[in-house]
Amino acid sequence: MRVNCEKEAVNQMALEILAAARTAPKAKGFDNIVTYLLEEEDVEKVATAMENLAEKLGAFLIRDAENIRNSDAVIMIGLKETRPIGLNCGACGFETCADFKNAEKTKETPFNGPICSVKSVDLGIALGSAAAKAKDMCLDNRIMYSAGAAACKTGMIDAECAYAIPLSMSGKSIYFDRAEMAAAKQMKK
């Protein structure tokens, strides 16, 4: 007899969530989305990278690293190519897409900007589709800049910009009451 075996399904659910991200609509039909399902050793690498970046990017990365470690599965959704799609909309801060193409990519920040705003919207739609699918499957989740930034900054994934969606199946969401969780850990020390 197997008891409390719900968590065995989380990785399969994660694949379905990534399918929702893949099939989300993309501007002009250009699919620059990349998706990842992290293995256990990858989760630890991302969490450690988050802790290492905390001094530069903010202490919240330490809290989020603990959430990543405590998740049943972690997926990443990002943009492999962030160059403009030729609309000359100006939302990226450049007057034309040609001006954008001539700009140097940033090297010191987690994401390699500038990023075409239309592609950023594509990424947002993919993330929204994934989070909605997770919700529909009754999985607790949270979209995390921090884990995606760490994975991009350290070159762990092949993306210029990415976000993580950690997934959890438990009696209470581990992604809320995080201040209480941190305070309880501090008191134990």
C-alpha contacts under 8 A as a table, 3 or more apart, distances in Angstrom:
res1	aa1	res2	aa2	distance
2	R	5	C	6.30
4	N	7	K	7.60
5	C	8	E	5.70
5	C	9	A	7.94
6	E	9	A	5.90
6	E	10	V	7.55
6	E	169	M	7.61
7	K	10	V	5.32
7	K	72	D	7.06
7	K	169	M	6.48
8	E	11	N	7.09
9	A	12	Q	5.40
9	A	13	M	6.19
10	V	13	M	4.95
10	V	14	A	6.03
10	V	72	D	6.74
10	V	73	A	6.68
10	V	167	L	7.74
10	V	168	S	7.87
10	V	169	M	7.60
11	N	14	A	4.87
11	N	15	L	6.50
11	N	72	D	7.98
11	N	73	A	6.33
12	Q	15	L	5.28
12	Q	16	E	6.66
13	M	16	E	5.06
13	M	17	I	6.22
13	M	134	A	7.79
13	M	137	M	7.57
14	A	17	I	4.93
14	A	18	L	6.25
14	A	37	L	7.26
14	A	73	A	7.18
14	A	74	V	7.95
14	A	75	I	7.06
14	A	134	A	7.88
14	A	167	L	7.88
15	L	18	L	5.07
15	L	19	A	6.30
15	L	37	L	7.53
16	E	19	A	4.95
16	E	20	A	6.47
16	E	133	K	7.92
17	I	20	A	5.11
17	I	21	A	6.58
17	I	129	S	7.98
17	I	130	A	5.07
17	I	131	A	7.65
17	I	133	K	5.67
17	I	134	A	6.20
18	L	21	A	5.00
18	L	22	R	6.21
18	L	35	T	6.59
18	L	36	Y	7.90
18	L	75	I	7.67
18	L	130	A	6.38
19	A	22	R	4.98
19	A	23	T	6.21
20	A	23	T	5.35
20	A	24	A	6.21
20	A	126	A	7.32
20	A	129	S	5.76
20	A	130	A	5.51
20	A	133	K	6.77
21	A	24	A	5.31
21	A	77	I	7.73
21	A	125	I	7.81
21	A	126	A	4.29
21	A	127	L	6.34
21	A	128	G	7.95
21	A	129	S	5.63
21	A	130	A	5.16
22	R	33	I	7.10
22	R	35	T	7.86
22	R	126	A	6.88
23	T	126	A	7.90
24	A	125	I	6.47
24	A	126	A	5.33
24	A	129	S	6.47
25	P	29	G	7.53
25	P	122	D	7.18
25	P	125	I	7.34
25	P	126	A	7.72
26	K	29	G	5.21
26	K	30	F	6.04
26	K	31	D	6.13
26	K	119	K	7.98
26	K	122	D	5.39
27	A	30	F	6.18
27	A	118	V	6.93
27	A	119	K	7.37
27	A	122	D	6.68
32	N	79	L	5.53
32	N	80	K	5.59
32	N	81	E	5.83
32	N	82	T	7.82
32	N	119	K	7.84
33	I	77	I	6.87
33	I	78	G	5.60
33	I	79	L	4.81
33	I	80	K	6.25
33	I	123	L	6.89
34	V	77	I	5.78
34	V	78	G	5.22
34	V	79	L	5.92
34	V	80	K	6.17
34	V	158	D	7.88
34	V	159	A	7.08
35	T	75	I	7.27
35	T	76	M	5.63
35	T	77	I	4.63
35	T	78	G	6.50
36	Y	75	I	5.47
36	Y	76	M	4.97
36	Y	77	I	6.54
37	L	73	A	7.56
37	L	74	V	6.13
37	L	75	I	4.52
37	L	76	M	6.53
38	L	41	E	7.91
38	L	42	D	5.46
38	L	43	V	6.04
38	L	73	A	7.14
38	L	74	V	5.63
38	L	75	I	5.98
38	L	76	M	7.63
39	E	42	D	5.14
39	E	43	V	6.35
40	E	43	V	5.17
40	E	44	E	6.67
41	E	44	E	5.31
41	E	45	K	6.37
42	D	45	K	4.99
42	D	46	V	6.14
43	V	46	V	5.22
43	V	47	A	6.15
43	V	68	I	6.80
43	V	69	R	6.47
43	V	74	V	7.16
44	E	47	A	5.05
44	E	48	T	6.05
44	E	69	R	6.61
45	K	48	T	5.20
45	K	49	A	6.09
46	V	49	A	5.02
46	V	50	M	6.12
46	V	65	A	7.69
46	V	147	A	6.46
46	V	150	A	6.37
46	V	151	A	5.96
46	V	156	M	7.98
47	A	50	M	5.05
47	A	51	E	6.38
47	A	64	D	7.99
47	A	65	A	4.49
47	A	66	E	7.15
47	A	68	I	6.36
47	A	69	R	6.63
47	A	147	A	7.26
48	T	51	E	5.12
48	T	52	N	6.24
48	T	65	A	7.24
49	A	52	N	5.00
49	A	53	L	6.23
49	A	150	A	5.65
49	A	151	A	7.42
49	A	154	T	7.23
50	M	53	L	5.16
50	M	54	A	6.17
50	M	61	L	5.45
50	M	62	I	6.58
50	M	64	D	7.89
50	M	65	A	5.99
50	M	146	S	6.82
50	M	147	A	6.36
50	M	150	A	5.33
51	E	54	A	5.15
51	E	61	L	6.05
51	E	62	I	5.10
51	E	65	A	6.63
52	N	55	E	7.11
53	L	56	K	5.49
53	L	57	L	5.93
53	L	58	G	7.65
53	L	61	L	7.37
53	L	150	A	7.10
54	A	57	L	5.17
54	A	58	G	4.77
54	A	59	A	5.03
54	A	60	F	7.10
54	A	61	L	5.27
54	A	62	I	6.33
55	E	58	G	5.73
55	E	59	A	6.56
57	L	61	L	7.53
58	G	61	L	6.13
59	A	62	I	5.66
59	A	63	R	7.28
60	F	63	R	5.17
60	F	64	D	6.15
61	L	64	D	4.93
61	L	65	A	5.88
61	L	146	S	5.84
61	L	147	A	7.76
62	I	65	A	5.08
62	I	66	E	6.60
63	R	66	E	5.40
63	R	67	N	6.69
63	R	178	R	7.42
63	R	182	A	7.09
64	D	67	N	4.95
64	D	68	I	6.25
64	D	144	M	7.89
64	D	146	S	7.00
64	D	147	A	7.50
65	A	68	I	5.01
65	A	69	R	6.28
65	A	147	A	7.37
66	E	69	R	5.11
66	E	70	N	6.20
67	N	70	N	5.10
67	N	71	S	6.16
67	N	166	P	7.77
67	N	174	I	6.91
67	N	175	Y	6.68
68	I	71	S	5.32
68	I	74	V	7.07
68	I	147	A	7.80
68	I	166	P	6.17
70	N	174	I	7.86
71	S	74	V	6.77
71	S	166	P	5.89
71	S	167	L	5.63
71	S	168	S	5.13
72	D	166	P	7.60
72	D	167	L	5.80
72	D	168	S	5.04
72	D	169	M	6.98
73	A	166	P	5.95
73	A	167	L	5.18
73	A	168	S	6.88
74	V	164	A	6.77
74	V	165	I	5.85
74	V	166	P	4.20
74	V	167	L	5.89
75	I	164	A	5.63
75	I	165	I	5.27
75	I	166	P	6.18
75	I	167	L	7.87
76	M	148	G	6.75
76	M	162	A	6.59
76	M	163	Y	5.72
76	M	164	A	4.31
76	M	165	I	6.19
77	I	123	L	7.62
77	I	126	A	7.72
77	I	127	L	6.95
77	I	162	A	5.48
77	I	163	Y	5.63
77	I	164	A	6.35
77	I	165	I	7.92
78	G	123	L	6.65
78	G	148	G	7.97
78	G	159	A	5.68
78	G	160	E	7.24
78	G	161	C	5.39
78	G	162	A	3.70
78	G	163	Y	6.22
79	L	82	T	6.38
79	L	119	K	7.70
79	L	123	L	6.79
79	L	159	A	5.28
79	L	160	E	5.82
79	L	161	C	5.40
79	L	162	A	6.28
80	K	158	D	6.34
80	K	159	A	4.25
80	K	160	E	5.59
80	K	161	C	7.37
81	E	159	A	7.28
81	E	160	E	6.65
82	T	113	G	7.72
82	T	114	P	7.61
82	T	115	I	4.98
82	T	116	C	5.69
82	T	119	K	6.49
82	T	160	E	6.88
83	R	100	F	7.63
83	R	101	K	6.56
83	R	114	P	7.98
83	R	115	I	6.34
83	R	116	C	5.77
84	P	87	L	7.68
84	P	97	C	5.77
84	P	100	F	7.11
84	P	101	K	7.11
84	P	115	I	7.48
84	P	116	C	4.86
84	P	118	V	7.74
84	P	119	K	7.66
85	I	97	C	7.48
85	I	116	C	7.46
85	I	118	V	7.70
86	G	97	C	5.64
87	L	97	C	6.98
88	N	95	E	6.77
88	N	96	T	4.63
88	N	97	C	5.16
89	C	92	C	7.87
89	C	95	E	7.63
89	C	96	T	7.25
90	G	93	G	5.49
90	G	94	F	5.29
90	G	95	E	5.07
90	G	96	T	6.30
90	G	97	C	7.81
91	A	94	F	7.28
91	A	116	C	7.89
91	A	117	S	6.01
92	C	100	F	7.89
92	C	114	P	7.09
92	C	115	I	6.81
92	C	116	C	5.82
92	C	117	S	5.52
94	F	97	C	7.02
94	F	99	D	6.08
94	F	100	F	5.72
95	E	99	D	6.69
95	E	100	F	7.93
96	T	99	D	5.24
96	T	100	F	6.51
97	C	100	F	4.90
97	C	101	K	6.13
98	A	101	K	5.07
98	A	102	N	6.46
99	D	102	N	5.31
99	D	103	A	6.59
100	F	103	A	5.26
100	F	114	P	7.59
103	A	114	P	7.81
105	K	112	N	5.63
105	K	113	G	5.47
105	K	114	P	6.33
106	T	109	T	6.36
106	T	111	F	7.56
106	T	112	N	5.12
106	T	113	G	5.44
106	T	114	P	7.20
107	K	110	P	7.93
107	K	112	N	6.40
109	T	112	N	6.79
109	T	153	K	7.36
110	P	149	A	5.08
110	P	150	A	6.87
110	P	152	C	6.10
110	P	153	K	4.61
110	P	161	C	7.79
111	F	149	A	6.57
111	F	152	C	6.53
111	F	153	K	6.88
111	F	160	E	5.59
111	F	161	C	4.97
111	F	162	A	7.84
112	N	115	I	7.48
112	N	160	E	5.14
112	N	161	C	6.68
113	G	160	E	7.68
115	I	119	K	7.24
115	I	120	S	6.88
116	C	119	K	5.29
116	C	120	S	6.32
117	S	120	S	4.82
117	S	121	V	6.24
118	V	121	V	5.09
118	V	122	D	6.38
119	K	122	D	4.81
119	K	123	L	6.23
120	S	123	L	5.02
120	S	124	G	6.17
121	V	124	G	4.86
121	V	125	I	6.12
122	D	125	I	5.15
122	D	126	A	6.23
123	L	126	A	5.07
123	L	127	L	6.12
124	G	127	L	5.04
124	G	128	G	6.00
125	I	128	G	5.00
125	I	129	S	6.04
126	A	129	S	5.09
126	A	130	A	6.16
127	L	130	A	5.06
127	L	131	A	6.08
127	L	143	I	7.59
128	G	131	A	5.13
128	G	132	A	5.98
129	S	132	A	5.15
129	S	133	K	6.14
130	A	133	K	5.10
130	A	134	A	6.20
131	A	134	A	5.03
131	A	135	K	6.16
131	A	141	N	6.90
131	A	142	R	7.51
131	A	143	I	7.50
131	A	165	I	7.53
132	A	135	K	5.01
132	A	136	D	6.11
133	K	136	D	4.97
133	K	137	M	6.26
134	A	137	M	5.08
134	A	138	C	6.37
134	A	139	L	5.25
134	A	140	D	7.17
134	A	141	N	6.90
134	A	167	L	7.78
135	K	138	C	4.97
135	K	139	L	5.57
135	K	140	D	6.76
135	K	141	N	7.50
136	D	139	L	7.61
138	C	169	M	7.74
139	L	167	L	6.18
139	L	168	S	5.76
139	L	169	M	5.45
140	D	167	L	5.71
140	D	168	S	5.04
140	D	169	M	6.18
140	D	170	S	7.93
140	D	173	S	5.77
140	D	174	I	7.81
140	D	175	Y	7.61
141	N	165	I	6.21
141	N	166	P	5.59
141	N	167	L	4.77
141	N	168	S	6.39
141	N	175	Y	7.09
142	R	165	I	5.57
142	R	166	P	6.18
142	R	167	L	7.48
142	R	175	Y	6.67
143	I	163	Y	6.59
143	I	164	A	5.84
143	I	165	I	4.75
143	I	166	P	7.28
144	M	147	A	5.85
144	M	148	G	6.64
144	M	163	Y	5.60
144	M	164	A	5.09
144	M	165	I	6.12
144	M	166	P	7.80
145	Y	148	G	5.27
145	Y	149	A	5.87
145	Y	162	A	7.43
145	Y	163	Y	5.04
145	Y	164	A	6.68
146	S	149	A	5.16
146	S	150	A	6.24
146	S	163	Y	7.49
146	S	164	A	7.84
147	A	150	A	5.12
147	A	151	A	6.19
147	A	163	Y	6.56
147	A	164	A	5.62
148	G	151	A	5.14
148	G	152	C	6.16
148	G	161	C	7.33
148	G	162	A	4.70
148	G	163	Y	3.98
148	G	164	A	5.05
149	A	152	C	5.17
149	A	153	K	5.90
149	A	161	C	7.24
149	A	162	A	6.55
149	A	163	Y	6.94
150	A	153	K	5.14
150	A	154	T	6.07
151	A	154	T	5.48
151	A	155	G	6.09
151	A	156	M	5.02
151	A	157	I	5.93
151	A	162	A	7.81
152	C	155	G	5.10
152	C	156	M	6.28
152	C	157	I	6.01
152	C	158	D	7.40
152	C	159	A	6.28
152	C	160	E	6.47
152	C	161	C	6.49
152	C	162	A	6.76
153	K	156	M	7.84
155	G	158	D	6.72
159	A	162	A	6.39
168	S	173	S	7.20
168	S	174	I	7.32
169	M	173	S	7.75
170	S	173	S	6.52
170	S	174	I	7.90
173	S	176	F	6.02
174	I	177	D	7.37
174	I	178	R	7.21
175	Y	178	R	6.29
177	D	180	E	5.32
177	D	181	M	6.48
178	R	181	M	4.86
178	R	182	A	6.20
179	A	182	A	5.13
179	A	183	A	6.11
180	E	183	A	5.03
180	E	184	A	6.05
181	M	184	A	5.20
181	M	185	K	6.33
182	A	185	K	5.17
182	A	186	Q	6.23
183	A	186	Q	5.03
183	A	187	M	6.25
184	A	187	M	5.15
184	A	188	K	6.45
185	K	188	K	5.19
185	K	189	K	6.74
186	Q	189	K	5.42
